[in-house]
Amino acid sequence: MKKLFLLLLGFFPIILTAQNSCNFFDNVNIKIDKTSLNSSQSDFGPAFVNNELWFSAYTAEEIDKLAKGDTKKVFYNLFKTKLDNNGEVAGSPVSVLGDISENYHSGPVSYCAKTKELFVTLSNFNNPDIKNKVYRKADIRLKVIIVKNEGGTWRITGELPFNNPKYSVGHPAVSVTGDTLFFVSDIADKGKGGTDIYMTIRSNGQWGEMKNIGAINTAKNEMFPFLFKGNMLIFASNGIKDGKDDLDLYYSCISGGTFSKAKELKQLNSDSDDFGLVINENGEVGYFASNRTGGIGSDDIYKVGIEGIYNLELTVLDKETMREIPNPKVNFNDNIFAALVGAILKRALRKNSDYVATTQIDGYMNTSKTITTKGKPFGTIKETIILEKVKVGQVFVMENIYYDFDKWDILPESKVELDKLVKVMNDNPSWKVELGSHTDCRGSDAYNEKLSQKRSESAVEYIVSKGISQDRIIAKGYGESQLVNKCDDGVPCTEAEHRQNRRTEFKILEMDGK
């Protein structure tokens, strides 16, 4: 049926928002399945309209007529079927727009959810040169009309200003904002030959000039455009590969108003015609048409299952030099190791999953980091872990450890900081540390030493309650014996200076059993 749809020029896409940019197809696995939509004739032009899939096909009565060789008053009609939350066909097809498309070939369509406009391809029978000719011998022209659903009824609200009975305008593909429209035409004085893809921009309710997008058009046929994610144009062409007349699927990246060189969608193309790919909002399900071997009719609609691939690139840096730590060892909570490529750790991740990456590098304060794919577009996820080089005897001040006056009970705000030490201990299981508490100079030496010891023991008790082994942490109260400034007995100091001395520290006593 290739001749027929090339004559029709007729059909296509929809809109899309979501996900990532032009590396989309580099980060997916694709599975192609047959659908229950197909008949013994041609079924094509899938398009997402809200939670429905629309497409073009013949009615059962028309299929019976064609089987008997009767082609009079046989037209492509628009059908719709419901989709479930996974994008699967979930109902039987029913015909739509019958009153608008009667005695016309109809489809494909493209829907803009923002403006609630449906752009519909119809055959244009106003051409006086073909009005009285038999359809199959006629060069059928196409036009694009715009309809809206008002009170449950679809009504015509306009049409493209480029419609002309002397040439075809069809295959609409509207942007999610409704202000940019791609379409196909065989207008002679603007094209490269065959059918080309054009675009127009709407401003203040008026469509601007039809512009040939140039780069991807050839001397043969480009058709069935679909705008994906706002920066990728998917289309079909039989003019890119030398010596191949079948339609194949391609895409071009849009940047700054320019279109990149077309790239073939090899995962979907066959030795037959493949065309009309549309993808739903979340980028997980698509549909396209093909007359490949194994189908029911001349053109069948196939479902495309799209599984996103997540690839992690993890870099571990030295805090002081901000350079990569060579041969970093990182463990993941799913026990799958990352491959070291140069200085970068690489591995695959699953969709909607959390991972904990824990470093295990001698001589550093190891840490763990949660890495997630939840809510993220698939593709490459780049993460960095920064580690501080440490040694035995090194002391770290713990901020925001507070106690009430003359008390050693752990306050809620202090628990937040102590939990950080718990994490350090868990991330560095071979460490043994001392937790030291210090006071300022006010009060007697004996009193301050006793108070600081009780505070230190209280903090250690809390840490042990969080699962840290008692033999890995020692409590030590230093009282006022290790002041960090001039504020000794009899020296006038500000409250801020005294606060510097009231501190909690932890000191590394052992690393890796040393």
C-alpha positions as CSV (number, residue, x, y, z in Angstrom):
1,M,0.0,0.0,0.0
2,K,3.1,2.2,-0.2
3,K,1.8,3.8,-3.5
4,L,-1.4,4.7,-1.9
5,F,-0.1,6.5,1.2
6,L,2.5,8.3,-1.0
7,L,-0.3,9.5,-3.1
8,L,-2.3,10.4,-0.1
9,L,0.7,12.0,1.5
10,G,-1.8,11.5,4.2
11,F,-1.3,11.3,7.9
12,F,0.3,11.7,11.2
13,P,1.6,12.6,14.7
14,I,1.0,14.4,17.9
15,I,2.7,16.2,20.6
16,L,5.1,15.4,23.5
17,T,6.6,17.1,26.4
18,A,8.8,15.3,29.0
19,Q,12.2,14.0,29.3
20,N,15.5,14.5,28.0
21,S,17.2,15.9,24.9
22,C,18.7,14.6,21.7
23,N,20.5,11.7,23.2
24,F,17.2,10.0,24.1
25,F,17.6,7.1,21.7
26,D,21.2,6.5,22.8
27,N,19.9,5.6,26.3
28,V,17.0,3.3,25.7
29,N,16.2,-0.4,25.0
30,I,13.3,-0.8,22.5
31,K,10.9,-3.7,22.2
32,I,8.4,-3.9,19.3
33,D,5.1,-5.6,19.6
34,K,2.0,-6.1,17.4
35,T,-1.2,-4.5,18.5
36,S,-4.8,-5.5,18.4
37,L,-5.7,-2.5,16.2
38,N,-4.8,-3.9,12.8
39,S,-7.1,-5.1,10.0
40,S,-6.5,-6.9,6.7
41,Q,-6.1,-3.4,5.1
42,S,-4.0,-0.5,5.9
43,D,-3.9,0.9,9.5
44,F,-1.6,3.8,10.1
45,G,-1.2,7.3,11.6
46,P,-1.1,6.7,15.3
47,A,-1.4,9.9,17.4
48,F,-1.9,10.5,21.2
49,V,-4.9,12.6,22.0
50,N,-5.2,12.9,25.8
51,N,-5.5,9.3,27.1
52,E,-6.5,7.9,23.7
53,L,-4.7,6.7,20.6
54,W,-6.1,7.9,17.3
55,F,-5.3,6.4,13.9
56,S,-6.5,6.0,10.3
57,A,-8.1,2.9,9.0
58,Y,-11.1,1.6,7.0
59,T,-14.4,0.6,8.5
60,A,-15.5,-3.1,8.4
61,E,-17.9,-2.3,5.6
62,E,-15.2,-0.6,3.5
63,I,-12.9,-3.5,4.0
64,D,-15.6,-5.8,2.7
65,K,-16.1,-3.6,-0.3
66,L,-12.3,-3.6,-1.0
67,A,-12.2,-7.4,-0.7
68,K,-14.8,-7.5,-3.5
69,G,-12.9,-5.1,-5.7
70,D,-15.2,-2.2,-5.1
71,T,-13.3,1.1,-4.4
72,K,-16.1,3.6,-4.8
73,K,-16.7,5.8,-1.7
74,V,-14.0,4.0,0.3
75,F,-12.2,6.4,2.5
76,Y,-9.8,6.3,5.4
77,N,-11.6,7.1,8.6
78,L,-10.3,8.2,12.0
79,F,-10.6,5.8,14.9
80,K,-9.7,6.2,18.6
81,T,-9.2,3.7,21.4
82,K,-8.5,4.2,25.1
83,L,-5.1,3.7,26.6
84,D,-4.3,2.5,30.2
85,N,-1.8,4.2,32.5
86,N,1.0,2.2,30.9
87,G,0.1,3.4,27.4
88,E,-1.4,0.0,26.4
89,V,-4.4,-0.3,24.2
90,A,-7.3,-0.8,26.6
91,G,-10.4,-0.8,24.5
92,S,-12.0,-1.4,21.1
93,P,-11.6,1.2,18.4
94,V,-14.5,3.5,17.7
95,S,-14.8,5.9,14.7
96,V,-14.6,9.7,15.3
97,L,-15.1,12.9,13.4
98,G,-17.4,11.1,11.0
99,D,-19.5,14.2,10.3
100,I,-16.5,16.3,9.6
101,S,-14.6,13.8,7.5
102,E,-17.4,12.2,5.5
103,N,-16.4,11.7,1.9
104,Y,-12.8,12.6,2.7
105,H,-9.8,10.6,3.6
106,S,-8.9,11.6,7.1
107,G,-5.8,11.4,9.2
108,P,-3.3,11.7,10.6
109,V,-4.0,14.2,13.4
110,S,-1.9,16.1,16.0
111,Y,-3.3,17.3,19.3
112,C,-2.2,20.3,21.4
113,A,-3.4,19.8,25.0
114,K,-2.6,23.4,25.9
115,T,-4.8,25.0,23.2
116,K,-7.1,22.0,23.0
117,E,-6.8,22.1,19.2
118,L,-6.8,19.0,17.0
119,F,-5.0,19.4,13.7
120,V,-6.6,17.0,11.2
121,T,-5.4,16.0,7.7
122,L,-8.2,15.7,5.2
123,S,-8.1,14.9,1.5
124,N,-8.9,18.1,-0.5
125,F,-11.5,17.4,-3.2
126,N,-11.8,21.0,-4.3
127,N,-9.2,20.6,-7.0
128,P,-11.1,21.0,-10.3
129,D,-8.4,18.9,-12.1
130,I,-9.4,15.7,-10.3
131,K,-13.0,16.3,-9.2
132,N,-14.4,13.9,-11.7
133,K,-11.6,11.4,-11.8
134,V,-11.6,8.0,-10.3
135,Y,-9.9,8.2,-6.9
136,R,-7.2,5.6,-7.4
137,K,-6.0,7.3,-10.6
138,A,-6.1,10.8,-9.1
139,D,-3.2,12.7,-7.4
140,I,-5.1,13.3,-4.2
141,R,-4.4,16.6,-2.5
142,L,-4.4,17.1,1.2
143,K,-5.3,19.9,3.6
144,V,-5.1,20.6,7.3
145,I,-8.1,21.8,9.3
146,I,-8.3,22.7,13.0
147,V,-11.1,21.4,15.3
148,K,-12.0,21.8,18.9
149,N,-14.2,19.8,21.2
150,E,-16.9,22.1,22.4
151,G,-19.6,20.6,24.7
152,G,-18.7,17.1,23.6
153,T,-18.8,17.8,19.9
154,W,-15.8,18.4,17.6
155,R,-16.3,21.6,15.6
156,I,-14.1,23.1,12.9
157,T,-12.5,26.3,14.1
158,G,-10.1,27.0,11.3
159,E,-7.6,25.7,8.8
160,L,-4.1,26.4,7.7
161,P,-3.6,29.4,5.4
162,F,-1.4,27.3,3.2
163,N,-4.1,24.9,2.1
164,N,-4.4,25.0,-1.7
165,P,-6.2,22.6,-4.2
166,K,-3.1,22.7,-6.4
167,Y,-0.8,21.0,-3.9
168,S,-0.9,19.1,-0.6
169,V,-0.6,20.2,2.9
170,G,-0.7,17.5,5.5
171,H,0.9,15.5,8.4
172,P,0.6,18.1,11.1
173,A,2.8,17.9,14.2
174,V,2.2,20.7,16.7
175,S,4.4,21.7,19.6
176,V,3.2,21.4,23.2
177,T,2.8,25.2,23.4
178,G,0.7,25.3,20.2
179,D,2.7,28.0,18.6
180,T,4.9,25.9,16.3
181,L,3.6,23.5,13.6
182,F,5.4,21.2,11.4
183,F,3.7,19.7,8.3
184,V,4.4,18.2,4.9
185,S,3.8,19.6,1.5
186,D,4.7,19.0,-2.2
187,I,4.5,22.6,-3.2
188,A,6.7,22.9,-6.2
189,D,8.4,26.3,-5.9
190,K,9.5,25.8,-2.2
191,G,10.5,22.2,-2.1
192,K,13.6,20.1,-3.0
193,G,11.5,17.5,-4.7
194,G,8.9,14.9,-3.7
195,T,7.4,16.0,-0.3
196,D,9.3,18.2,2.1
197,I,8.8,19.1,5.8
198,Y,7.9,22.7,6.6
199,M,7.3,24.7,9.7
200,T,5.3,27.7,10.7
201,I,5.1,29.8,13.8
202,R,1.8,31.3,15.2
203,S,1.9,34.8,16.6
204,N,-1.1,36.8,17.8
205,G,-3.4,34.1,16.4
206,Q,-1.9,34.2,12.9
207,W,0.3,31.6,11.3
208,G,3.5,32.9,9.8
209,E,5.3,32.0,6.6
210,M,5.7,28.3,5.7
211,K,9.4,27.7,5.9
212,N,11.1,24.7,4.3
213,I,13.3,23.3,7.1
214,G,16.0,22.6,4.6
215,A,18.7,20.4,6.2
216,I,16.8,17.1,6.4
217,N,14.8,17.4,3.2
218,T,15.9,15.5,0.1
219,A,14.9,15.1,-3.6
220,K,12.6,12.3,-2.6
221,N,10.0,12.2,0.2
222,E,10.2,13.4,3.8
223,M,7.0,13.0,5.7
224,F,5.2,12.1,9.0
225,P,7.0,14.6,11.3
226,F,6.7,14.4,15.1
227,L,8.1,16.9,17.5
228,F,9.5,15.1,20.5
229,K,10.5,17.0,23.7
230,G,10.6,20.3,21.8
231,N,14.1,19.7,20.4
232,M,13.9,16.5,18.3
233,L,12.0,16.1,15.1
234,I,11.2,12.5,14.2
235,F,10.2,11.8,10.6
236,A,10.3,9.3,7.8
237,S,12.2,9.5,4.5
238,N,13.0,7.4,1.5
239,G,15.6,9.9,0.2
240,I,18.5,9.6,2.7
241,K,19.8,6.2,1.9
242,D,21.1,5.7,-1.6
243,G,19.4,2.9,-3.5
244,K,16.6,2.4,-1.0
245,D,13.1,3.5,-1.8
246,D,11.4,2.3,1.4
247,L,10.5,4.7,4.1
248,D,12.8,4.6,7.2
249,L,12.6,6.5,10.5
250,Y,15.1,9.2,11.3
251,Y,15.4,12.1,13.8
252,S,17.1,15.5,13.7
253,C,18.1,17.7,16.7
254,I,16.8,21.2,16.8
255,S,19.1,23.9,18.3
256,G,18.9,27.6,17.8
257,G,16.5,27.2,14.9
258,T,18.8,24.8,13.0
259,F,18.4,21.1,12.3
260,S,21.2,18.6,12.7
261,K,22.0,15.9,10.2
262,A,19.4,13.2,10.2
263,K,20.2,10.2,12.3
264,E,18.6,6.8,11.6
265,L,16.5,5.0,14.1
266,K,18.0,1.6,13.4
267,Q,16.2,0.0,16.3
268,L,12.9,0.5,14.5
269,N,13.7,0.3,10.8
270,S,13.1,-2.9,8.7
271,D,13.5,-3.7,5.1
272,S,10.0,-2.4,4.5
273,D,8.3,0.9,5.1
274,D,8.5,2.2,8.7
275,F,6.9,5.6,9.5
276,G,4.8,7.7,11.8
277,L,6.5,7.2,15.1
278,V,4.9,8.9,18.1
279,I,5.9,8.7,21.7
280,N,3.9,9.4,24.8
281,E,4.5,12.1,27.4
282,N,6.6,10.0,29.8
283,G,8.8,8.7,27.0
284,E,8.0,5.0,27.8
285,V,5.6,4.0,25.0
286,G,5.4,4.7,21.3
287,Y,3.5,3.6,18.3
288,F,4.4,3.5,14.6
289,A,3.3,2.0,11.3
290,S,5.1,-0.5,9.1
291,N,4.4,-2.9,6.3
292,R,7.1,-5.2,7.4
293,T,6.9,-9.0,7.0
294,G,4.6,-10.7,9.6
295,G,1.9,-8.1,9.7
296,I,-1.9,-8.6,9.1
297,G,-2.5,-6.0,6.5
298,S,-0.5,-3.8,4.1
299,D,0.3,-1.4,6.9
300,D,0.0,-2.3,10.6
301,I,0.4,-0.3,13.8
302,Y,3.1,-1.5,16.2
303,K,3.7,-0.7,19.8
304,V,7.1,0.4,20.9
305,G,8.1,-0.3,24.5
306,I,10.8,2.0,25.6
307,E,13.0,1.1,28.6
308,G,15.3,3.9,29.7
309,I,18.9,3.1,30.5
310,Y,20.6,4.9,33.4
311,N,24.4,5.0,33.4
312,L,26.3,6.3,36.4
313,E,29.6,8.1,36.0
314,L,31.1,8.6,39.5
315,T,34.2,10.6,40.2
316,V,36.0,10.6,43.6
317,L,38.1,13.7,44.3
318,D,40.7,14.6,46.9
319,K,39.4,17.6,48.9
320,E,42.7,19.3,49.1
321,T,43.8,19.0,45.5
322,M,40.4,18.5,43.9
323,R,42.0,15.9,41.6
324,E,40.7,12.4,41.0
325,I,41.9,9.8,43.5
326,P,43.5,7.0,41.5
327,N,41.9,3.5,41.5
328,P,39.1,4.5,44.0
329,K,37.3,1.6,45.6
330,V,33.5,2.2,46.0
331,N,31.0,-0.3,47.2
332,F,27.3,-0.2,46.3
333,N,24.5,-1.5,48.5
334,D,23.3,-3.8,45.7
335,N,26.7,-5.5,45.6
336,I,27.2,-4.6,41.9
337,F,30.6,-3.1,41.3
338,A,31.4,-0.2,38.9
339,A,34.0,-0.5,36.2
340,L,36.9,1.9,36.4
341,V,37.3,3.7,33.1
342,G,40.2,6.1,33.3
343,A,39.5,7.8,36.7
344,I,35.7,7.5,36.4
345,L,33.6,4.6,37.9
346,K,30.9,3.6,35.5
347,R,27.9,1.2,36.0
348,A,24.2,0.8,35.0
349,L,21.4,1.8,37.3
350,R,17.7,0.8,37.4
351,K,14.7,3.1,37.0
352,N,13.1,4.6,40.1
353,S,15.8,3.2,42.4
354,D,18.0,4.5,45.2
355,Y,21.6,3.4,45.6
356,V,24.2,4.0,48.4
357,A,27.7,4.3,47.2
358,T,30.3,4.0,50.0
359,T,34.0,4.7,49.5
360,Q,36.6,2.4,50.9
361,I,39.9,4.1,50.3
362,D,42.9,3.9,52.7
363,G,44.1,7.2,54.2
364,Y,40.8,9.1,53.6
365,M,37.7,9.8,55.6
366,N,35.4,7.6,53.7
367,T,31.8,8.5,53.2
368,S,28.7,7.3,51.6
369,K,26.4,9.0,49.1
370,T,22.8,8.2,48.0
371,I,22.4,8.2,44.3
372,T,18.9,8.1,42.8
373,T,17.2,7.6,39.5
374,K,13.8,8.6,40.9
375,G,12.3,11.5,39.0
376,K,15.3,11.8,36.7
377,P,15.3,11.5,32.9
378,F,17.2,8.5,31.8
379,G,20.7,8.9,30.4
380,T,24.0,9.5,32.1
381,I,24.0,10.6,35.7
382,K,27.2,12.2,36.8
383,E,28.0,12.3,40.6
384,T,31.1,13.3,42.6
385,I,32.3,12.3,46.0
386,I,34.9,14.5,47.7
387,L,37.1,12.9,50.4
388,E,39.5,14.4,52.9
389,K,42.8,12.8,53.5
390,V,43.3,11.9,57.2
391,K,45.8,10.3,59.6
392,V,46.0,8.9,63.1
393,G,45.9,11.6,65.7
394,Q,43.9,14.0,63.5
395,V,41.3,16.0,65.4
396,F,38.0,17.2,64.1
397,V,35.7,19.8,65.8
398,M,32.1,18.9,65.9
399,E,29.9,22.0,65.4
400,N,26.6,22.7,67.2
401,I,27.0,20.3,70.1
402,Y,25.1,22.0,72.9
403,Y,24.2,21.2,76.5
404,D,22.0,23.0,79.1
405,F,23.9,24.8,81.9
406,D,25.4,22.3,84.3
407,K,23.8,19.5,82.3
408,W,25.1,16.6,80.2
409,D,21.8,15.4,78.6
410,I,21.9,15.2,74.8
411,L,19.7,17.9,73.2
412,P,17.8,17.3,70.0
413,E,19.9,19.8,68.0
414,S,23.1,17.9,69.3
415,K,21.7,14.6,68.0
416,V,21.8,15.9,64.5
417,E,25.5,16.5,64.7
418,L,26.2,13.2,66.6
419,D,24.4,11.4,63.9
420,K,27.0,12.7,61.5
421,L,29.7,11.0,63.5
422,V,27.7,7.8,63.5
423,K,27.7,8.0,59.7
424,V,31.5,8.6,59.7
425,M,32.0,5.6,61.9
426,N,29.8,3.4,59.7
427,D,31.6,4.6,56.6
428,N,35.0,3.9,58.2
429,P,34.4,0.6,60.0
430,S,38.1,0.1,60.9
431,W,38.4,3.3,62.8
432,K,38.7,3.7,66.5
433,V,38.1,7.2,67.8
434,E,38.1,9.3,70.9
435,L,35.2,11.7,71.6
436,G,36.5,14.6,73.7
437,S,34.5,17.2,75.5
438,H,35.9,20.6,76.5
439,T,34.7,23.4,78.7
440,D,35.7,27.1,79.1
441,C,37.7,28.3,82.1
442,R,34.8,29.4,84.2
443,G,34.4,27.1,87.2
444,S,37.0,25.0,89.0
445,D,39.3,22.7,87.2
446,A,37.9,19.6,89.0
447,Y,34.3,20.7,88.3
448,N,34.9,21.3,84.6
449,E,36.8,18.0,84.2
450,K,33.9,16.1,85.8
451,L,31.3,17.9,83.8
452,S,33.1,17.4,80.5
453,Q,33.6,13.7,81.2
454,K,29.9,13.2,81.8
455,R,29.1,15.1,78.6
456,S,31.5,13.0,76.7
457,E,30.1,9.8,78.1
458,S,26.6,10.9,77.3
459,A,27.6,11.6,73.7
460,V,29.3,8.2,73.4
461,E,26.3,6.5,74.9
462,Y,24.1,8.0,72.3
463,I,26.5,6.9,69.5
464,V,26.6,3.4,70.8
465,S,22.8,3.4,70.9
466,K,22.9,3.9,67.1
467,G,24.8,0.7,66.6
468,I,28.4,1.7,66.9
469,S,30.4,-0.9,68.8
470,Q,31.5,0.2,72.3
471,D,35.1,-0.8,71.7
472,R,35.4,1.6,68.8
473,I,34.8,4.8,70.7
474,I,36.3,6.2,73.9
475,A,34.8,9.0,76.0
476,K,37.3,11.6,77.4
477,G,36.6,14.8,79.4
478,Y,39.3,17.4,79.2
479,G,37.6,20.2,81.2
480,E,39.5,23.4,80.6
481,S,42.9,21.8,80.1
482,Q,43.0,22.4,76.3
483,L,41.8,25.9,75.7
484,V,42.1,27.1,72.1
485,N,42.5,30.8,72.9
486,K,43.8,33.2,75.6
487,C,40.7,32.8,77.8
488,D,42.3,31.3,80.9
489,D,41.4,32.0,84.5
490,G,41.4,35.8,85.2
491,V,41.6,36.8,81.6
492,P,38.6,39.0,80.5
493,C,36.9,37.4,77.4
494,T,33.8,37.8,75.4
495,E,31.0,35.2,75.4
496,A,32.0,34.3,71.8
497,E,35.6,33.6,72.9
498,H,34.4,31.4,75.8
499,R,32.2,29.6,73.3
500,Q,35.2,28.6,71.3
501,N,36.5,26.6,74.2
502,R,33.2,24.8,74.9
503,R,33.6,22.3,72.1
504,T,33.3,18.6,71.3
505,E,35.9,16.9,69.2
506,F,36.6,13.5,67.8
507,K,40.2,12.2,67.3
508,I,41.3,9.3,65.2
509,L,43.0,6.8,67.4
510,E,43.4,3.9,64.9
511,M,42.9,3.5,61.2
512,D,42.8,0.0,59.6
513,G,44.1,-1.5,62.8
514,K,47.1,0.8,62.9
